[in-house]
Amino acid sequence: MEQPVIELVDVRKSFAMPGGEERVDVLDIPEFRLDAGAHCALEGHSGSGKSTLLNVISGIQRADSGRVVICGTDIGSLPEPVRDRVRADRLGLVFQQFNLLPGFTALENVLVAMAFGSGRTDRARATDLLSAVGLGHRLHHKPAELSVGQQQRVAVARALANRPRIVLADEPTASVDAAHQQQVIDLLRTTCTAHGVALLVVTHAPEVAGQFPHRLRLEDFNRAARTPSR
């Protein structure tokens, strides 16, 4: 049986309330796993810990306890610079607000992402990725010169820059209008399928989640999200 690309075991994460005397549990996950190449939609009510979960999986935030294993590596035991390199090499991130560098062209945004990985900067691959998402004619345009939908396409190309094993997408349709929502989901699923990449999409939209072969609610495996106060 192939090793999962994401495996969480007994993961807990809490945050201090203002004043610092009380802590609120955000994640209490006995077990979660995502298999290689799987596409999964993750739903959850506001405050259920969806964004915190993605931050912990990606190593942006460290879990308080438990094991966070990404492609066989327990990232919780790694120092921050090494976690950053694992994230750059094995994970592609698609943010709700895109987070493109405004002073750089579409091509340069993808090349910058490559610079953080272990491999060499590959201009031909960056060009091919942008062409694959329909932006071969917009390589040298900066984000302000692109539509919202085109910016999202750059973000998807950038997420695939370093040949990741997993793409994490945090509410990827939240910043586009309803007319482009389907395009974003189709783009993510098609490109990840073509590259053999696992996809975990956080969404609050049932019409988005319903298109995925695997559909989970965070409350189903995060015990901290089931408390009455939440």
BAFI-3210 file (N, C-alpha, C; in Angstrom, 3 decimals, decimal comma, padded with zeros to 6 digits):
// residues 230
n [1|2|3|4|5|6|7|8|9|10|11|12|13|14|15|16|17|18|19|20|21|22|23|24|25|26|27|28|29|30|31|32|33|34|35|36|37|38|39|40|41|42|43|44|45|46|47|48|49|50|51|52|53|54|55|56|57|58|59|60|61|62|63|64|65|66|67|68|69|70|71|72|73|74|75|76|77|78|79|80|81|82|83|84|85|86|87|88|89|90|91|92|93|94|95|96|97|98|99|100|101|102|103|104|105|106|107|108|109|110|111|112|113|114|115|116|117|118|119|120|121|122|123|124|125|126|127|128|129|130|131|132|133|134|135|136|137|138|139|140|141|142|143|144|145|146|147|148|149|150|151|152|153|154|155|156|157|158|159|160|161|162|163|164|165|166|167|168|169|170|171|172|173|174|175|176|177|178|179|180|181|182|183|184|185|186|187|188|189|190|191|192|193|194|195|196|197|198|199|200|201|202|203|204|205|206|207|208|209|210|211|212|213|214|215|216|217|218|219|220|221|222|223|224|225|226|227|228|229|230]
n.u [000,837|000,558|002,335|000,658|000,337|-000,196|-000,326|-001,777|-001,439|-002,815|-002,866|-002,694|-003,670|-003,680|-004,715|-003,827|-006,135|-007,068|-005,259|-004,087|-004,557|-006,270|-006,710|-007,747|-008,825|-008,170|-007,487|-007,891|-007,080|-007,371|-006,687|-005,852|-005,649|-004,334|-004,291|-001,845|-002,256|-004,982|-008,093|-009,651|-012,297|-012,667|-014,854|-016,324|-017,667|-017,523|-014,725|-014,061|-011,528|-010,302|-008,446|-006,324|-005,677|-004,629|-002,408|-000,917|-000,479|001,118|003,298|003,572|002,579|003,396|002,318|001,009|001,308|001,696|001,926|002,850|002,999|004,472|004,629|006,149|007,888|008,249|007,307|007,041|009,191|011,245|013,606|012,773|013,880|014,283|011,720|010,576|011,845|010,922|008,227|008,372|009,294|007,524|004,899|002,267|000,775|-002,323|-003,675|-006,454|-006,439|-004,585|-001,909|000,086|003,132|003,182|004,934|006,069|006,050|003,699|005,187|007,556|006,578|006,105|008,687|009,992|008,820|009,988|012,596|012,668|012,677|014,388|015,348|016,589|015,992|013,648|012,986|011,691|009,909|008,303|007,131|005,731|003,893|002,326|001,289|-000,214|-002,300|-003,643|-002,423|-000,373|-000,097|000,138|002,419|004,187|002,831|001,928|000,341|-001,671|-002,414|-003,870|-006,914|-009,097|-009,641|-007,534|-005,360|-005,792|-005,217|-002,487|-001,681|-002,277|-000,529|001,877|001,744|002,305|004,902|007,290|007,043|005,211|003,995|001,552|-001,213|-002,480|-005,396|-006,896|-010,004|-010,377|-012,184|-013,296|-012,611|-013,403|-015,969|-019,274|-019,513|-016,958|-016,262|-016,585|-014,686|-012,300|-012,312|-012,396|-009,954|-008,073|-008,561|-008,136|-005,461|-004,042|-004,663|-003,453|-000,781|-000,458|-000,894|-001,820|-004,780|-006,083|-008,776|-010,041|-013,233|-016,233|-018,388|-021,037|-021,672|-019,258|-017,769|-019,266|-018,388|-016,192|-014,470|-013,906|-015,202|-015,195|-016,109|-014,711|-015,448|-015,993|-013,636|-012,127|-011,988|-012,015|-013,629|-016,177|-017,151|-019,580|-019,220|-018,284]
n.v [-001,198|002,191|004,896|007,481|010,931|012,953|012,748|012,924|012,554|012,436|015,262|018,454|021,834|025,015|028,357|031,359|033,329|036,849|038,591|036,327|034,384|032,321|029,557|028,547|025,645|024,705|022,774|019,322|016,472|013,163|011,469|011,850|011,498|011,760|010,300|009,580|011,407|011,742|013,582|015,887|017,540|019,799|020,726|023,046|024,794|028,336|029,167|026,577|025,687|025,370|026,922|027,019|024,321|023,909|025,574|024,229|021,754|022,612|023,551|026,201|027,016|025,547|022,500|022,006|019,528|016,050|014,289|015,446|014,421|014,686|013,439|011,314|012,585|013,792|016,807|018,309|017,919|019,290|021,994|025,471|026,554|024,202|023,135|025,096|024,564|021,960|022,560|024,202|022,378|020,171|020,900|022,696|025,845|027,471|030,453|032,254|035,003|035,087|036,283|037,182|038,632|042,002|043,624|041,992|040,111|037,695|035,437|035,872|035,649|032,911|031,964|033,019|031,467|029,017|029,551|029,177|026,497|023,260|022,582|023,696|026,953|027,029|028,263|027,439|025,472|027,058|028,717|026,790|025,887|028,172|028,451|026,133|026,752|028,535|031,035|031,686|033,840|035,949|036,221|038,245|040,144|042,096|041,510|043,561|044,078|041,977|040,078|039,117|036,384|035,569|036,141|034,215|031,963|032,276|031,896|029,179|028,008|028,796|027,338|024,794|024,898|023,726|020,999|019,696|017,268|017,609|019,825|022,487|024,246|027,132|028,138|028,673|029,744|031,963|034,588|035,089|035,760|034,289|033,377|032,634|030,721|027,965|027,612|027,918|025,693|023,591|024,079|023,652|020,916|019,644|020,333|019,330|016,606|016,044|016,305|014,423|015,072|015,291|016,803|019,087|020,842|023,525|024,656|026,600|026,256|024,308|023,556|023,482|021,603|019,334|018,381|016,852|013,702|012,808|013,946|015,783|016,812|019,076|018,959|016,296|014,939|016,560|017,071|019,364|021,128|020,422|021,306|022,879|025,658|026,438]
n.w [000,000|-000,896|000,582|002,401|001,289|003,015|006,485|009,564|013,020|016,131|016,406|017,805|018,316|019,741|020,659|022,353|024,150|024,091|026,529|027,504|029,472|029,018|026,818|023,584|022,071|018,791|016,899|017,236|016,402|015,948|013,802|010,383|006,879|003,564|000,471|-002,102|-005,065|-004,628|-004,683|-002,713|-001,051|001,577|003,978|006,342|009,175|009,911|011,843|012,459|012,105|009,624|008,029|009,844|009,954|007,328|007,534|009,479|008,224|006,104|007,438|008,063|010,466|013,598|015,005|018,334|019,472|018,517|015,313|012,147|009,088|006,025|002,938|003,945|005,704|008,925|009,681|011,941|013,596|012,506|012,055|011,421|008,900|007,426|007,340|005,732|003,298|002,739|002,401|000,110|-001,793|-001,810|-001,514|-003,023|-002,867|-002,967|-002,489|-001,036|-001,619|-003,617|-003,478|-005,251|-006,446|-006,835|-008,351|-010,225|-013,274|-014,679|-015,484|-014,028|-011,413|-011,222|-011,610|-009,350|-007,340|-007,979|-007,230|-004,520|-004,125|-004,209|-006,667|-009,917|-011,329|-013,836|-016,734|-019,066|-018,138|-016,468|-018,365|-019,844|-017,898|-017,465|-020,005|-020,089|-018,387|-019,842|-020,268|-021,988|-023,643|-021,948|-020,497|-019,756|-018,385|-015,569|-012,323|-011,919|-014,476|-015,248|-015,303|-012,540|-012,717|-014,367|-012,724|-010,759|-012,251|-012,689|-010,058|-009,736|-011,600|-010,427|-008,045|-008,936|-009,655|-008,583|-008,957|-007,030|-004,605|-003,526|-003,683|-001,869|-001,429|-000,378|000,055|-002,831|-004,653|-003,545|-004,130|-006,680|-009,109|-009,468|-012,069|-012,783|-010,984|-011,503|-013,491|-012,081|-010,341|-012,211|-013,467|-011,376|-010,755|-013,225|-013,899|-011,685|-011,889|-014,350|-013,678|-011,737|-009,053|-005,646|-004,274|-002,034|-001,146|000,580|001,320|001,591|000,094|-000,866|-003,479|-004,731|-003,207|-003,728|-006,151|-005,855|-005,571|-003,020|-000,050|002,833|006,146|008,394|011,049|011,368|011,917|013,501|016,727|018,258|016,912|017,501|019,886|022,048|022,280|019,883]
ca.u [000,000|001,383|002,338|-000,119|001,152|-000,438|-000,800|-001,787|-001,719|-002,925|-002,422|-003,422|-003,214|-004,523|-004,244|-004,142|-007,124|-006,541|-004,966|-003,143|-004,834|-007,091|-006,392|-008,852|-008,423|-008,613|-007,339|-007,704|-007,309|-006,739|-006,091|-006,288|-004,684|-004,682|-003,470|-001,198|-003,120|-006,396|-008,677|-010,553|-012,847|-012,800|-015,815|-016,395|-018,263|-016,573|-014,109|-013,836|-010,097|-009,878|-007,198|-005,281|-005,267|-003,735|-001,152|-000,176|-000,028|002,181|004,431|003,585|002,442|003,780|001,345|001,445|001,697|001,277|002,786|002,410|003,901|004,267|005,410|007,071|008,730|007,560|007,804|007,009|010,489|012,263|013,763|011,979|014,406|014,086|010,275|010,340|012,301|009,967|007,019|008,640|009,531|006,506|003,552|001,890|-000,249|-003,167|-004,298|-007,704|-006,131|-003,572|-000,582|001,065|004,016|002,634|005,946|006,627|005,150|003,192|006,318|008,469|005,962|006,346|010,136|010,330|008,447|011,017|013,836|012,600|012,784|015,729|015,766|017,027|014,954|013,443|012,142|010,857|008,810|007,406|006,372|004,807|002,821|001,422|000,575|-001,181|-003,474|-004,236|-001,827|000,830|-000,041|000,159|003,591|004,935|001,900|001,913|-001,000|-002,630|-002,813|-004,603|-008,208|-009,066|-009,546|-006,184|-004,477|-005,970|-004,509|-001,065|-001,499|-002,276|000,743|002,927|001,647|002,858|006,231|008,363|006,584|004,817|003,176|000,248|-001,635|-003,440|-006,105|-007,708|-011,134|-009,856|-013,223|-013,906|-012,301|-013,868|-017,428|-019,904|-019,295|-015,618|-016,035|-016,422|-013,419|-011,215|-012,335|-011,983|-008,526|-007,341|-008,684|-007,527|-004,001|-003,511|-004,774|-002,444|000,552|-000,450|-000,735|-002,958|-005,406|-006,941|-009,420|-010,915|-014,298|-017,497|-019,443|-021,449|-021,667|-017,863|-017,400|-019,993|-017,748|-014,989|-014,735|-013,835|-015,774|-015,153|-016,333|-013,659|-016,034|-016,042|-012,394|-011,501|-012,834|-012,104|-014,678|-017,493|-017,537|-020,734|-018,847|-017,899]
ca.v [000,000|003,388|005,799|008,702|012,136|013,694|011,916|013,584|011,635|013,087|016,646|019,456|023,211|025,963|029,738|032,120|034,394|038,143|038,558|035,238|033,470|031,211|029,078|027,940|024,551|024,870|021,454|018,125|015,524|011,867|010,904|012,317|011,132|011,981|009,413|010,148|011,619|011,898|014,923|015,929|018,821|019,872|021,748|023,289|026,078|029,375|028,919|025,152|025,409|024,975|027,589|026,572|022,988|024,050|026,153|023,182|020,785|023,211|023,929|027,635|026,996|024,267|021,919|021,930|018,143|015,125|014,090|015,967|013,723|015,093|012,597|010,495|013,389|014,414|018,179|018,907|017,759|019,980|023,432|026,267|026,629|022,926|023,083|025,972|023,874|020,879|023,197|024,665|021,253|019,111|021,455|023,882|026,561|028,429|031,260|032,927|036,319|034,851|036,644|037,392|039,775|042,986|044,209|040,962|039,590|036,343|034,514|036,090|035,108|031,464|031,764|033,289|030,268|028,003|029,913|028,720|025,047|022,664|022,438|024,910|027,771|026,468|029,216|026,710|024,861|028,129|029,115|025,695|025,874|029,294|028,112|025,081|027,345|029,489|032,373|031,768|035,159|036,986|035,913|039,424|041,093|042,113|041,199|044,647|044,066|040,730|039,962|038,290|034,996|035,323|036,095|032,906|031,004|032,415|031,269|027,727|027,671|028,966|026,241|023,584|025,239|022,850|019,612|019,246|016,057|018,010|021,226|022,912|025,432|027,704|028,894|029,219|030,422|033,034|035,904|035,199|035,792|032,982|032,971|032,062|029,732|026,646|027,603|027,725|024,301|022,758|024,295|022,956|019,468|019,177|020,455|018,387|015,270|015,913|016,218|013,379|015,757|015,254|018,119|019,288|022,146|023,999|025,462|026,684|026,191|022,927|023,256|023,166|020,350|018,229|017,926|016,088|012,296|012,674|015,152|015,639|017,968|019,122|018,544|014,836|014,373|017,529|017,086|020,738|021,838|019,919|021,824|023,762|027,070|026,710]
ca.w [000,000|-001,019|001,728|002,180|001,146|004,259|007,595|010,863|014,119|017,450|016,231|018,579|018,181|020,461|020,633|023,562|024,060|024,545|027,959|027,658|030,579|028,537|025,478|022,855|021,195|017,404|016,278|018,054|015,315|016,204|012,583|009,061|005,850|002,167|-000,341|-003,286|-006,215|-004,270|-004,692|-001,569|-000,616|003,026|004,384|007,772|009,496|010,283|013,132|012,708|012,052|008,274|007,636|010,765|009,507|006,181|008,012|010,182|007,213|005,294|008,278|008,347|011,915|014,187|015,926|019,727|019,715|017,469|014,143|010,855|008,181|004,644|002,023|004,724|006,590|010,059|009,624|013,268|014,248|011,717|012,279|010,490|007,530|006,737|007,046|004,581|002,088|002,475|001,861|-001,249|-002,690|-001,841|-001,420|-003,774|-002,116|-003,686|-001,450|-001,388|-002,183|-004,647|-002,969|-006,311|-006,244|-007,779|-009,216|-011,091|-014,295|-014,439|-015,606|-012,909|-010,201|-011,207|-011,447|-007,955|-006,579|-008,235|-006,535|-003,131|-004,092|-004,274|-008,055|-010,606|-011,946|-015,174|-017,459|-020,026|-017,397|-016,043|-019,555|-020,166|-016,915|-017,745|-021,244|-019,771|-017,745|-020,772|-020,164|-022,794|-024,277|-020,906|-019,672|-019,329|-017,774|-014,114|-011,802|-012,122|-015,884|-015,458|-014,636|-011,333|-013,145|-014,864|-011,558|-010,137|-013,094|-012,352|-008,746|-009,921|-012,247|-009,422|-007,084|-009,551|-010,172|-008,104|-009,061|-005,694|-004,488|-002,997|-003,758|-000,859|-001,915|000,700|-000,502|-004,094|-005,443|-002,758|-004,674|-008,062|-009,183|-009,705|-013,452|-012,925|-009,941|-012,103|-014,214|-011,117|-009,890|-013,345|-013,672|-010,322|-010,860|-014,469|-013,848|-010,686|-012,476|-015,406|-013,078|-010,714|-007,773|-004,723|-004,140|-000,866|-001,307|001,651|000,741|002,326|-000,925|-001,135|-004,915|-005,055|-002,547|-004,332|-007,385|-005,538|-005,254|-001,566|000,557|004,279|006,995|009,408|012,319|011,441|012,459|014,400|017,935|018,786|016,195|017,906|021,204|021,947|022,157|018,506]
c.u [000,875|001,230|001,493|000,800|000,957|-000,924|-000,651|-002,169|-001,685|-002,434|-003,322|-002,793|-004,208|-003,891|-004,673|-005,183|-006,474|-006,394|-004,065|-003,447|-005,617|-006,673|-007,616|-008,297|-009,014|-008,541|-007,143|-008,070|-006,610|-006,029|-006,702|-005,216|-005,253|-003,728|-002,903|-002,207|-004,586|-006,818|-009,775|-011,001|-013,082|-013,713|-015,764|-016,963|-017,177|-016,041|-013,829|-012,366|-009,554|-008,541|-006,042|-004,771|-004,309|-002,386|-000,284|000,350|001,162|003,402|004,554|003,416|002,814|002,670|001,903|001,945|001,195|002,256|002,109|003,403|003,530|005,210|006,507|007,962|007,880|008,078|007,791|008,339|011,590|012,408|013,088|012,569|014,200|012,601|009,949|010,737|011,381|008,699|007,230|008,737|008,318|005,071|003,393|000,720|-000,988|-003,969|-005,567|-007,441|-004,968|-002,149|000,472|001,902|003,666|003,657|006,549|005,581|004,648|004,332|007,263|007,899|006,183|007,834|010,585|009,987|009,484|012,295|013,854|012,758|014,222|016,251|016,202|015,816|014,844|012,452|011,199|009,671|007,812|006,530|005,337|003,630|001,820|000,652|-000,510|-002,434|-004,046|-003,660|-000,520|001,010|000,058|001,376|004,205|004,031|001,962|000,490|-002,040|-003,142|-003,600|-005,955|-008,064|-008,910|-008,159|-005,172|-004,574|-005,239|-002,994|-000,779|-001,454|-000,965|001,895|002,924|002,278|004,325|007,296|007,980|006,168|004,080|001,740|000,021|-002,692|-004,075|-007,081|-008,770|-010,760|-010,891|-013,789|-013,697|-012,692|-015,391|-017,959|-019,631|-017,944|-015,334|-015,772|-015,106|-012,253|-011,153|-011,893|-010,480|-007,703|-007,373|-007,995|-006,008|-003,396|-003,588|-003,678|-001,046|000,631|-000,310|-001,993|-003,469|-006,314|-007,475|-010,301|-011,965|-015,496|-018,673|-019,822|-021,397|-020,259|-017,490|-018,049|-019,364|-016,546|-015,329|-014,678|-014,273|-015,869|-015,572|-015,310|-014,184|-016,042|-014,764|-011,628|-012,388|-012,991|-013,217|-016,084|-017,983|-018,677|-020,377|-018,487|-019,092]
c.v [001,252|004,289|007,033|009,909|013,074|012,707|012,707|012,562|012,419|014,536|017,594|020,828|024,115|027,348|030,436|033,180|035,713|038,166|037,405|034,238|032,239|030,846|028,407|026,849|024,765|023,542|020,390|016,949|014,204|011,311|011,558|011,914|011,461|011,157|010,126|010,253|011,832|013,363|014,964|017,361|018,760|021,040|021,933|024,662|027,078|029,114|027,466|024,758|025,061|025,605|027,196|025,198|023,088|024,629|025,121|022,144|021,334|023,612|025,410|027,853|025,606|023,771|021,909|020,532|017,285|015,093|014,634|015,443|014,074|014,279|011,838|011,247|014,028|015,846|018,852|018,850|018,561|021,440|024,215|026,342|025,339|022,735|023,936|025,285|022,707|021,446|023,608|023,508|020,340|019,621|022,646|024,533|027,523|029,181|031,936|034,259|036,273|035,126|036,704|038,631|040,842|043,575|043,248|040,509|038,201|035,335|034,648|035,577|033,611|031,180|032,022|032,085|029,166|028,279|029,439|027,207|024,576|022,560|023,764|025,681|027,394|027,361|028,506|026,057|025,924|028,590|028,062|025,661|026,992|029,057|027,081|025,623|028,489|030,885|032,494|033,122|036,302|036,824|037,158|040,525|040,961|041,897|042,285|044,707|042,814|040,792|039,100|036,814|034,640|035,290|034,751|031,833|031,071|031,719|029,747|027,278|027,766|027,811|024,958|023,746|024,221|021,376|019,048|017,920|016,414|019,481|021,451|024,209|025,909|028,616|029,495|029,933|031,644|034,409|036,057|035,166|034,423|032,468|032,293|030,963|028,356|026,535|027,318|026,264|023,359|022,862|023,535|021,446|018,924|019,221|019,494|016,951|015,041|015,717|015,157|013,905|015,594|016,676|018,128|020,716|022,423|024,912|025,502|026,479|024,735|022,565|022,968|021,804|019,145|017,683|017,019|014,644|012,011|014,006|014,930|016,935|017,925|018,662|017,025|014,237|015,336|017,696|018,500|021,524|021,411|020,502|022,810|025,231|027,450|026,617]
c.w [000,000|000,200|001,440|002,038|002,344|005,302|008,899|011,922|015,430|017,415|017,019|018,364|018,906|020,379|021,910|023,257|024,474|026,068|028,325|028,742|030,141|027,128|024,879|021,943|019,804|016,659|017,352|017,148|015,624|014,969|011,350|008,062|004,478|001,325|-001,557|-004,435|-005,904|-004,351|-003,641|-001,302|000,883|003,380|005,899|008,036|009,890|011,691|013,430|012,576|010,683|007,883|008,547|010,360|008,324|006,600|008,727|009,198|006,440|006,104|008,517|009,846|012,418|015,109|017,338|020,071|018,570|016,309|012,904|009,823|006,746|003,759|002,771|005,689|007,679|010,180|010,991|013,979|013,558|012,137|011,158|009,083|006,738|006,414|005,825|003,279|001,732|001,859|000,404|-002,236|-002,859|-001,827|-002,350|-003,060|-003,033|-002,640|-001,969|-002,086|-003,183|-004,152|-004,069|-005,990|-007,271|-008,741|-010,217|-012,107|-013,904|-014,479|-014,423|-011,600|-010,107|-010,990|-010,008|-007,084|-006,761|-007,448|-005,088|-003,013|-004,217|-005,695|-008,655|-011,132|-013,417|-015,927|-018,438|-019,315|-016,955|-017,200|-019,916|-019,194|-017,175|-019,042|-020,979|-019,095|-018,587|-020,748|-020,951|-023,448|-023,263|-019,988|-019,041|-018,790|-016,255|-013,596|-012,050|-013,558|-016,237|-014,761|-013,388|-011,702|-013,646|-013,725|-010,857|-010,936|-012,870|-011,029|-008,855|-010,581|-011,255|-008,425|-007,622|-009,954|-009,813|-008,091|-007,696|-005,750|-004,096|-003,315|-002,688|-001,344|-000,844|000,108|-001,862|-004,942|-004,736|-003,372|-006,141|-008,079|-009,578|-011,108|-013,638|-011,903|-010,531|-012,853|-013,270|-010,675|-011,005|-013,575|-012,643|-010,527|-012,103|-014,394|-012,830|-011,186|-013,507|-014,834|-011,973|-009,310|-006,926|-004,501|-002,927|-000,931|-000,103|001,032|001,674|001,386|-001,212|-002,614|-005,421|-004,479|-003,217|-005,592|-007,129|-005,174|-003,757|-000,964|002,062|004,944|008,118|010,763|012,486|012,045|013,353|015,636|018,510|018,117|016,618|019,224|021,067|021,741|020,735|017,610]
res [m|e|q|p|v|i|e|l|v|d|v|r|k|s|f|a|m|p|g|g|e|e|r|v|d|v|l|d|i|p|e|f|r|l|d|a|g|a|h|c|a|l|e|g|h|s|g|s|g|k|s|t|l|l|n|v|i|s|g|i|q|r|a|d|s|g|r|v|v|i|c|g|t|d|i|g|s|l|p|e|p|v|r|d|r|v|r|a|d|r|l|g|l|v|f|q|q|f|n|l|l|p|g|f|t|a|l|e|n|v|l|v|a|m|a|f|g|s|g|r|t|d|r|a|r|a|t|d|l|l|s|a|v|g|l|g|h|r|l|h|h|k|p|a|e|l|s|v|g|q|q|q|r|v|a|v|a|r|a|l|a|n|r|p|r|i|v|l|a|d|e|p|t|a|s|v|d|a|a|h|q|q|q|v|i|d|l|l|r|t|t|c|t|a|h|g|v|a|l|l|v|v|t|h|a|p|e|v|a|g|q|f|p|h|r|l|r|l|e|d|f|n|r|a|a|r|t|p|s|r]
***
